[in-house]
Structure formats: structure tokens, C-alpha cells
């Protein structure tokens, strides 16, 4: 059963940034794309880089180690039809950001 976990304040993730968290044993990155928050698995499937340390342009994050691109809104790797990363619902409760795992 999914549960919401508080991870940080809304102010800590301004637009165009990301932060990584351990949420119930899962490495999760939370991205702010133009004021809307998205969460997905924080570990690049290629070599394990933290995607929260990647380069963000719009809704695309590029792995900081080898440049693999992922759409943070869907978890899909650029050019791929299937989902490569698990995505998680994000909720804002007042100024508290919560991730549902």
C-alpha cells in the first residue's frame, strides 16, 4: 500500500532544480519543472549516477556521468518507448513536499 513521506520544504526546490532523498528505502529524485514537482528513481540505470545531480533543461534531466536523458514527467529515457525509471506521485501539503511510495 502506497504511503506519503515528507521529504523537504517547497522552498528548498526552486524551479529548475532537483534534490535526492532516501524515501522508505528508495533513492528518489524530486524535480521542480516550472513550479510543478515530479519524482522518479534517482539512480541512472547505466552506471548508478544520482540523477538529482544531473543537468536539467525543461523536463529533461541528463545523467551527470554519461549524459543519458530522461523525461522527469514520465521516467522515459529519450528515444525509448518503455518507462526506464519508476515515477512517484508528489504532493504539496502547505509548504511540505511529500512523495508517495
Backbone as CSV, one residue per row, in Angstrom:
resi,resn,N_x,N_y,N_z,CA_x,CA_y,CA_z,C_x,C_y,C_z
1,UNK,0.836,-1.184,0.000,0.000,0.000,0.000,0.878,1.243,0.000
2,UNK,0.602,2.178,-0.886,1.397,3.394,-1.000,1.192,4.284,0.224
3,UNK,2.262,4.982,0.581,2.228,5.885,1.720,2.970,7.164,1.346
4,UNK,2.516,8.284,1.872,3.184,9.570,1.646,4.269,9.780,2.692
5,UNK,5.432,10.268,2.213,6.554,10.551,3.100,6.998,11.997,2.896
6,UNK,7.083,12.783,3.975,7.590,14.148,3.846,9.088,14.107,3.536
7,UNK,9.524,14.950,2.574,10.939,14.929,2.211,11.639,16.265,2.401
8,UNK,10.939,17.388,2.163,11.590,18.691,2.276,10.539,19.792,2.192
9,UNK,10.988,21.017,2.319,10.080,22.157,2.144,10.015,22.519,0.666
10,UNK,8.931,23.120,0.262,8.753,23.549,-1.123,9.830,24.572,-1.511
11,UNK,10.181,25.438,-0.590,11.187,26.471,-0.858,12.569,25.892,-1.151
12,UNK,12.831,24.667,-0.697,14.144,24.046,-0.895,14.363,23.550,-2.318
13,UNK,13.287,23.498,-3.127,13.404,23.014,-4.509,12.832,24.079,-5.452
14,UNK,13.600,25.130,-5.736,13.102,26.157,-6.655,13.013,25.619,-8.090
15,UNK,12.249,26.277,-8.948,12.137,25.837,-10.345,13.506,25.649,-11.003
16,UNK,13.616,24.559,-11.768,14.855,24.253,-12.474,15.876,23.488,-11.666
17,UNK,15.473,23.023,-10.469,16.404,22.286,-9.615,15.848,20.923,-9.238
18,UNK,16.687,20.129,-8.591,16.298,18.804,-8.108,17.044,18.503,-6.821
19,UNK,16.451,17.631,-6.023,17.100,17.135,-4.809,16.871,15.633,-4.724
20,UNK,17.828,14.928,-4.141,17.702,13.488,-3.947,17.400,13.159,-2.499
21,UNK,16.606,12.089,-2.306,16.190,11.669,-0.969,16.145,10.154,-0.881
22,UNK,16.291,9.643,0.332,16.015,8.241,0.602,14.598,8.208,1.163
23,UNK,13.698,7.576,0.423,12.293,7.530,0.819,11.894,6.073,0.984
24,UNK,11.717,5.657,2.215,11.314,4.280,2.526,12.224,3.269,1.828
25,UNK,13.531,3.535,1.836,14.496,2.616,1.236,14.683,2.778,-0.254
26,UNK,14.030,3.765,-0.859,14.157,4.032,-2.293,14.916,5.331,-2.510
27,UNK,15.849,5.326,-3.461,16.540,6.549,-3.830,15.641,7.297,-4.813
28,UNK,15.167,8.490,-4.408,14.179,9.243,-5.177,14.697,10.653,-5.437
29,UNK,14.542,11.111,-6.678,14.856,12.491,-7.037,13.547,13.245,-7.211
30,UNK,13.491,14.448,-6.659,12.339,15.326,-6.851,12.808,16.512,-7.685
31,UNK,12.099,16.755,-8.785,12.435,17.801,-9.746,11.346,18.870,-9.743
32,UNK,11.762,20.131,-9.852,10.813,21.231,-9.995,10.924,21.748,-11.423
33,UNK,9.882,21.507,-12.220,9.832,21.959,-13.607,8.787,23.064,-13.687
34,UNK,9.252,24.293,-13.782,8.357,25.456,-13.886,7.297,25.483,-12.790
35,UNK,7.682,25.115,-11.571,6.770,25.175,-10.440,5.974,23.904,-10.187
36,UNK,6.075,22.906,-11.070,5.387,21.627,-10.869,6.419,20.588,-10.463
37,UNK,6.102,19.802,-9.443,7.044,18.828,-8.916,6.802,17.431,-9.476
38,UNK,7.907,16.736,-9.753,7.885,15.363,-10.250,8.925,14.570,-9.473
39,UNK,8.657,13.278,-9.286,9.614,12.416,-8.592,9.812,11.137,-9.386
40,UNK,11.060,10.670,-9.406,11.370,9.394,-10.050,12.593,8.792,-9.380
41,UNK,12.874,7.553,-9.744,14.049,6.865,-9.230,15.269,7.741,-9.491
42,UNK,16.111,7.893,-8.498,17.255,8.792,-8.576,18.502,8.139,-9.151
43,UNK,18.470,6.851,-9.451,19.664,6.127,-9.871,19.622,5.836,-11.364
44,UNK,20.589,6.359,-12.101,20.662,6.090,-13.538,20.911,4.597,-13.749
45,UNK,20.131,3.956,-14.632,20.290,2.516,-14.834,21.599,2.140,-15.531
46,UNK,22.298,3.097,-16.114,23.542,2.798,-16.828,24.693,2.513,-15.873
47,UNK,24.974,3.464,-14.980,26.131,3.294,-14.092,25.864,3.746,-12.668
48,UNK,24.601,4.026,-12.340,24.242,4.332,-10.960,24.408,5.767,-10.514
49,UNK,24.597,6.690,-11.442,24.758,8.098,-11.062,23.476,8.651,-10.460
50,UNK,23.587,9.586,-9.521,22.397,10.234,-8.963,21.835,11.251,-9.954
51,UNK,20.655,10.998,-10.467,20.052,11.890,-11.460,19.732,13.264,-10.890
52,UNK,19.565,13.354,-9.568,19.312,14.658,-8.951,20.512,15.592,-9.111
53,UNK,21.690,15.049,-9.425,22.885,15.856,-9.683,23.050,16.170,-11.168
54,UNK,22.077,15.747,-11.982,22.178,15.915,-13.434,21.872,17.320,-13.891
55,UNK,21.922,17.497,-15.196,21.678,18.780,-15.836,20.219,18.816,-16.283
56,UNK,19.483,19.831,-15.847,18.045,19.908,-16.117,17.784,20.991,-17.153
57,UNK,17.066,20.611,-18.202,16.630,21.573,-19.216,15.180,21.259,-19.502
58,UNK,14.288,22.134,-19.049,12.858,21.865,-19.176,12.503,20.646,-18.344
59,UNK,11.878,19.659,-18.978,11.501,18.446,-18.253,12.485,17.295,-18.494
60,UNK,13.651,17.597,-19.062,14.653,16.573,-19.341,15.823,16.729,-18.367
61,UNK,16.207,15.619,-17.746,17.411,15.604,-16.925,18.426,14.717,-17.628
62,UNK,19.661,15.195,-17.687,20.759,14.432,-18.275,21.630,13.893,-17.156
63,UNK,21.929,12.606,-17.219,22.782,11.971,-16.218,24.100,12.736,-16.117
64,UNK,24.558,13.022,-14.885,25.788,13.791,-14.731,27.042,13.024,-15.141
65,UNK,26.971,11.709,-15.253,28.166,10.929,-15.581,28.302,10.638,-17.068
66,UNK,27.225,10.236,-17.731,27.348,9.816,-19.129,26.302,10.424,-20.055
67,UNK,25.493,11.359,-19.557,24.605,12.111,-20.415,23.327,11.433,-20.873
68,UNK,22.968,10.303,-20.293,21.687,9.686,-20.660,20.580,10.645,-20.263
69,UNK,19.579,10.828,-21.141,18.494,11.773,-20.902,17.208,11.068,-20.491
70,UNK,16.516,11.645,-19.500,15.248,11.115,-19.018,14.240,12.244,-18.907
71,UNK,13.000,11.956,-19.272,11.897,12.885,-19.095,11.394,12.707,-17.664
72,UNK,11.532,13.729,-16.842,11.167,13.598,-15.428,9.661,13.468,-15.227
73,UNK,8.869,13.824,-16.236,7.411,13.725,-16.105,6.905,12.307,-16.339
74,UNK,7.681,11.490,-17.065,7.250,10.124,-17.394,8.227,9.047,-16.943
75,UNK,9.482,9.412,-16.698,10.523,8.448,-16.372,11.156,7.810,-17.597
76,UNK,10.677,8.168,-18.769,11.182,7.550,-20.003,12.530,8.120,-20.421
77,UNK,13.379,7.215,-20.895,14.644,7.621,-21.463,14.375,8.157,-22.863
78,UNK,15.039,9.243,-23.232,14.828,9.845,-24.542,15.025,8.816,-25.645
79,UNK,14.064,8.773,-26.578,14.137,7.856,-27.703,13.651,6.455,-27.416
80,UNK,13.170,6.195,-26.211,12.696,4.863,-25.827,11.186,4.890,-25.623
81,UNK,10.521,3.803,-25.960,9.066,3.722,-25.805,8.662,3.283,-24.402
82,UNK,9.507,2.519,-23.748,9.138,1.991,-22.431,9.659,2.887,-21.310
83,UNK,9.032,2.786,-20.160,9.497,3.531,-18.998,10.798,2.921,-18.507
84,UNK,11.786,3.762,-18.266,13.066,3.287,-17.759,13.214,3.531,-16.262
85,UNK,12.538,4.532,-15.758,12.641,4.886,-14.348,11.259,4.834,-13.708
86,UNK,11.213,4.387,-12.481,9.970,4.403,-11.727,9.650,5.852,-11.356
87,UNK,8.406,6.248,-11.530,7.982,7.585,-11.116,7.085,7.444,-9.882
88,UNK,7.015,8.518,-9.112,6.249,8.528,-7.875,5.377,9.778,-7.820
89,UNK,4.160,9.676,-7.287,3.331,10.868,-7.097,3.962,11.807,-6.061
90,UNK,3.831,13.100,-6.327,4.334,14.129,-5.410,3.137,14.958,-4.948
91,UNK,3.114,15.263,-3.668,2.038,16.068,-3.084,2.665,17.226,-2.322
92,UNK,1.995,18.376,-2.343,2.427,19.514,-1.541,1.355,19.763,-0.499
93,UNK,1.765,19.712,0.750,0.868,19.896,1.882,1.358,21.138,2.633
94,UNK,0.755,22.295,2.326,1.257,23.551,2.865,2.585,23.856,2.185
95,UNK,3.665,23.908,2.958,4.999,24.112,2.392,5.796,22.805,2.399
96,UNK,5.157,21.703,2.764,5.837,20.410,2.869,5.659,19.594,1.592
97,UNK,6.781,19.132,1.025,6.744,18.257,-0.146,6.711,16.812,0.349
98,UNK,5.782,16.035,-0.200,5.639,14.631,0.175,5.713,13.766,-1.073
99,UNK,6.392,12.631,-0.953,6.492,11.667,-2.049,5.732,10.417,-1.646
100,UNK,4.935,9.913,-2.575,4.123,8.715,-2.320,4.844,7.483,-2.885
101,UNK,5.193,6.574,-1.984,5.912,5.345,-2.361,5.080,4.155,-1.956
